[in-house]
């Protein structure tokens, strides 16, 4: 085996493939976790490849994590998020042979109390210059949503096709965006924002965190007879949360907090939350 020059390594480093491989390795080495697939192809409005699909199996249900890995130079880049007007979010999408539905919870009612955010910006620091750009975070979330919803749609169709009797284990599917960028949450006094200029004239504080929830807007253009399964509301939970019908709640995790997310304690916590009122109340069709 020939060791390649440093410039070849640096060229590949820019594309983040090594970061994905490290995430894969951490998943495989975590007790109780397994890798279902790497670079798994699905389609939701357009073809896309999922970086990693990880599985944690339970006796009467299955936790599935759809990962998008986004590498950034942590010394130069930070992701800054702004909190959403509502702390309610969709913990996961649940699929069975008879239905699909979202499970919703309120962030402020949780012991861990994650920041629930509406949008994020990438801050790039270059000496005395700081630039903010929304596009990198938006595109990373978009990429994850395509793969996540494509996988949910695929599992939904497969379970319906294979259905014969009891619904079997529920599949609770979580979208996870793991990044090397430092995660920050913006805190400020809204009354200090000028209506005349739109600028914040008061103090801005940026708090650090290992993970947060991003409620990302994602819609598709229906064509060639294809439809968006999210428009088929099958439970009262989804009907009560119409404002989130075309928003996907993403777990955004800093790479330094990945081991905490993979740990059995955190997975047990997610499992316990997903079990609360997990059986959907059927939506009455008139």
C-alpha positions as CSV (number, residue, x, y, z in Angstrom):
1,X,0.0,0.0,0.0
2,X,1.5,3.4,-1.1
3,X,1.1,6.4,1.2
4,X,-0.3,9.3,-0.8
5,X,1.2,12.8,-0.7
6,X,-0.4,15.3,1.6
7,X,-2.0,17.3,-1.2
8,X,-4.1,14.3,-2.2
9,X,-5.3,13.8,1.3
10,X,-6.1,17.5,1.7
11,X,-8.1,17.5,-1.6
12,X,-10.3,14.6,-0.3
13,X,-10.6,16.2,3.2
14,X,-12.5,19.1,1.6
15,X,-15.4,16.7,0.7
16,X,-16.1,15.3,4.1
17,X,-15.9,11.6,3.2
18,X,-13.5,10.9,6.1
19,X,-15.9,12.6,8.5
20,X,-18.7,10.3,7.3
21,X,-16.5,7.3,7.7
22,X,-15.7,8.3,11.3
23,X,-19.4,8.7,12.1
24,X,-20.0,5.2,10.6
25,X,-17.3,3.8,12.8
26,X,-18.7,5.4,16.0
27,X,-22.1,4.0,15.2
28,X,-20.8,0.5,14.6
29,X,-18.7,0.5,17.8
30,X,-21.7,1.7,20.0
31,X,-23.3,-1.2,21.9
32,X,-26.9,-1.9,20.7
33,X,-26.5,0.1,17.5
34,X,-26.0,-1.1,14.0
35,X,-25.6,0.4,10.5
36,X,-28.4,-0.6,8.1
37,X,-26.8,1.1,5.1
38,X,-24.3,3.7,3.8
39,X,-25.0,5.8,0.7
40,X,-28.6,4.5,0.5
41,X,-30.5,5.7,-2.5
42,X,-34.1,6.9,-2.2
43,X,-36.3,9.4,-4.0
44,X,-38.6,12.0,-2.7
45,X,-39.4,14.5,-5.5
46,X,-35.8,13.7,-6.8
47,X,-33.2,11.0,-6.3
48,X,-30.8,11.4,-3.4
49,X,-28.3,9.3,-1.4
50,X,-28.6,9.0,2.4
51,X,-25.1,9.2,4.1
52,X,-25.9,6.7,6.9
53,X,-28.9,4.8,8.2
54,X,-28.4,3.5,11.8
55,X,-30.7,1.2,13.7
56,X,-31.4,0.5,17.4
57,X,-33.8,-2.4,17.8
58,X,-36.3,-2.7,20.6
59,X,-38.6,-5.6,21.5
60,X,-41.8,-4.0,20.3
61,X,-40.5,-1.1,18.1
62,X,-37.5,0.0,16.2
63,X,-35.6,3.3,16.4
64,X,-34.1,4.3,13.0
65,X,-31.7,7.3,12.6
66,X,-31.2,8.9,9.1
67,X,-27.9,10.7,9.2
68,X,-26.6,13.6,7.1
69,X,-22.9,14.3,7.8
70,X,-21.8,17.9,7.2
71,X,-18.1,18.8,7.8
72,X,-17.0,22.4,8.5
73,X,-13.7,24.0,9.6
74,X,-14.6,24.5,13.3
75,X,-12.0,27.1,13.9
76,X,-13.5,29.2,11.1
77,X,-17.2,28.4,11.1
78,X,-20.1,28.4,13.5
79,X,-23.7,27.6,13.0
80,X,-26.0,30.2,14.7
81,X,-29.7,29.3,15.2
82,X,-32.7,31.4,16.0
83,X,-35.5,30.0,18.2
84,X,-38.9,29.2,16.7
85,X,-42.0,31.0,17.8
86,X,-43.3,27.7,19.1
87,X,-41.4,25.2,21.3
88,X,-43.5,22.3,19.9
89,X,-41.8,20.0,17.4
90,X,-42.1,16.6,15.8
91,X,-39.9,14.1,17.7
92,X,-40.1,11.5,14.9
93,X,-42.2,10.1,12.1
94,X,-43.8,6.8,13.0
95,X,-44.6,4.1,10.4
96,X,-46.6,1.0,10.8
97,X,-48.4,-1.3,8.3
98,X,-51.7,0.5,9.0
99,X,-50.7,4.2,9.3
100,X,-48.0,6.8,9.5
101,X,-48.1,9.7,11.9
102,X,-45.9,12.2,13.7
103,X,-45.2,12.3,17.4
104,X,-45.1,15.8,18.8
105,X,-43.8,17.2,22.1
106,X,-43.0,20.6,23.6
107,X,-39.3,21.3,24.1
108,X,-40.0,23.5,27.2
109,X,-41.6,20.5,29.0
110,X,-38.6,18.3,28.6
111,X,-35.9,17.9,31.3
112,X,-33.2,18.3,28.7
113,X,-35.0,21.4,27.2
114,X,-33.4,21.6,23.8
115,X,-33.5,24.9,21.8
116,X,-36.2,24.6,19.2
117,X,-35.2,26.7,16.2
118,X,-36.6,28.0,12.9
119,X,-33.5,28.8,10.9
120,X,-29.7,28.8,11.1
121,X,-26.8,30.8,9.6
122,X,-23.2,29.9,9.1
123,X,-20.8,32.4,10.5
124,X,-17.3,32.5,8.9
125,X,-14.6,34.3,10.8
126,X,-11.6,35.5,8.8
127,X,-9.4,37.7,11.0
128,X,-11.4,40.8,11.9
129,X,-14.1,39.9,9.2
130,X,-17.2,38.0,10.0
131,X,-19.6,36.9,7.3
132,X,-23.1,35.3,7.7
133,X,-24.6,33.0,5.2
134,X,-27.9,31.1,5.5
135,X,-27.4,28.9,2.5
136,X,-25.0,26.2,3.9
137,X,-27.3,25.3,6.8
138,X,-30.4,25.5,4.6
139,X,-28.9,23.2,1.9
140,X,-27.6,20.7,4.5
141,X,-31.1,20.5,6.0
142,X,-32.7,20.2,2.6
143,X,-30.4,17.3,1.7
144,X,-31.3,15.5,4.9
145,X,-35.1,16.1,4.3
146,X,-34.9,14.6,0.9
147,X,-33.3,11.4,2.1
148,X,-35.3,11.2,5.4
149,X,-38.7,11.6,3.7
150,X,-37.7,9.3,0.8
151,X,-36.9,6.6,3.4
152,X,-40.1,7.2,5.4
153,X,-42.1,7.0,2.2
154,X,-40.4,3.8,1.1
155,X,-40.9,2.1,4.4
156,X,-44.5,3.2,4.5
157,X,-45.1,1.6,1.1
158,X,-43.2,-1.6,2.0
159,X,-45.2,-2.1,5.2
160,X,-48.5,-1.6,3.5
161,X,-47.5,-4.1,0.8
162,X,-46.4,-6.7,3.3
163,X,-49.2,-6.1,5.7
164,X,-51.0,-9.3,6.8
165,X,-52.5,-9.2,10.2
166,X,-51.2,-7.2,13.2
167,X,-49.3,-4.0,12.5
168,X,-46.1,-5.4,14.1
169,X,-43.3,-3.2,15.6
170,X,-43.6,0.5,15.1
171,X,-40.7,2.2,13.3
172,X,-39.8,5.5,14.8
173,X,-37.6,7.4,12.3
174,X,-35.4,10.4,13.4
175,X,-33.6,12.7,11.0
176,X,-30.1,13.7,12.3
177,X,-27.7,16.3,11.0
178,X,-24.3,15.9,12.5
179,X,-21.7,18.6,11.9
180,X,-18.3,19.6,13.0
181,X,-19.4,23.3,13.1
182,X,-19.9,24.7,16.6
183,X,-23.6,25.1,17.4
184,X,-24.8,28.4,18.8
185,X,-28.2,29.8,19.7
186,X,-28.9,33.5,19.4
187,X,-30.4,35.3,22.5
188,X,-31.5,39.0,22.2
189,X,-34.2,41.4,23.3
190,X,-36.8,41.6,20.5
191,X,-37.8,45.1,21.6
192,X,-34.3,46.3,20.7
193,X,-34.9,45.5,17.0
194,X,-35.7,48.6,15.0
195,X,-38.8,48.5,12.9
196,X,-37.4,51.3,10.8
197,X,-34.1,49.5,9.8
198,X,-34.8,45.9,10.8
199,X,-31.5,45.9,12.7
200,X,-30.8,44.7,16.2
201,X,-29.5,47.7,18.1
202,X,-29.2,45.9,21.4
203,X,-26.9,43.2,22.7
204,X,-26.6,39.8,21.0
205,X,-25.5,36.7,23.0
206,X,-24.6,33.4,21.4
207,X,-25.0,30.4,23.7
208,X,-23.3,27.1,22.9
209,X,-25.0,23.7,22.9
210,X,-24.2,20.1,21.8
211,X,-27.5,19.6,20.0
212,X,-30.8,21.4,19.1
213,X,-33.9,21.0,17.1
214,X,-34.3,22.7,13.7
215,X,-37.9,22.9,12.3
216,X,-36.9,23.1,8.6
217,X,-39.4,24.1,5.9
218,X,-39.5,21.6,3.1
219,X,-42.1,21.3,0.4
220,X,-42.1,19.5,-3.0
221,X,-43.6,20.1,-6.4
222,X,-45.9,17.3,-7.3
223,X,-45.6,16.0,-10.8
224,X,-46.2,12.9,-12.9
225,X,-48.8,11.7,-10.5
226,X,-46.5,11.7,-7.6
227,X,-47.9,13.0,-4.3
228,X,-46.7,14.0,-0.9
229,X,-47.6,11.4,1.7
230,X,-47.6,14.2,4.4
231,X,-50.7,15.6,2.9
232,X,-52.6,12.4,3.8
233,X,-53.4,13.2,7.4
234,X,-54.1,9.9,9.2
235,X,-54.2,11.0,12.9
236,X,-55.5,13.8,15.0
237,X,-52.0,14.6,16.1
238,X,-51.0,15.6,12.6
239,X,-54.3,17.4,12.1
240,X,-53.6,19.5,15.2
241,X,-50.2,20.4,13.9
242,X,-51.0,21.6,10.4
243,X,-48.4,24.4,10.8
244,X,-45.7,21.6,10.9
245,X,-47.1,19.5,8.0
246,X,-44.4,20.7,5.6
247,X,-41.7,21.3,8.2
248,X,-39.3,18.6,9.3
249,X,-38.0,18.7,12.9
250,X,-34.3,17.8,12.6
251,X,-31.9,16.8,15.4
252,X,-28.8,18.9,14.8
253,X,-25.8,17.5,16.6
254,X,-22.3,18.8,17.0
255,X,-19.7,16.0,16.4
256,X,-18.4,16.4,19.9
257,X,-21.9,15.4,21.2
258,X,-22.3,12.5,18.8
259,X,-21.3,9.9,21.4
260,X,-23.9,11.4,23.8
261,X,-26.6,11.0,21.2
262,X,-25.5,7.4,20.4
263,X,-25.3,6.5,24.1
264,X,-27.9,4.1,25.4
265,X,-29.1,6.6,28.0
266,X,-30.0,9.1,25.3
267,X,-31.6,6.5,23.1
268,X,-33.6,5.2,26.1
269,X,-34.8,8.8,26.6
270,X,-35.9,9.1,23.0
271,X,-37.6,5.7,23.2
272,X,-39.5,6.7,26.3
273,X,-40.6,10.0,24.7
274,X,-41.8,8.2,21.5
275,X,-43.8,5.7,23.6
276,X,-45.9,8.5,25.2
277,X,-49.3,8.5,23.5
278,X,-47.6,6.8,20.5
279,X,-50.8,5.2,19.3
280,X,-52.5,7.7,17.0
281,X,-56.1,8.7,17.3
282,X,-57.6,7.9,13.8
283,X,-58.7,10.9,11.9
284,X,-62.4,10.8,11.2
285,X,-63.0,11.0,7.5
286,X,-66.3,12.6,6.4
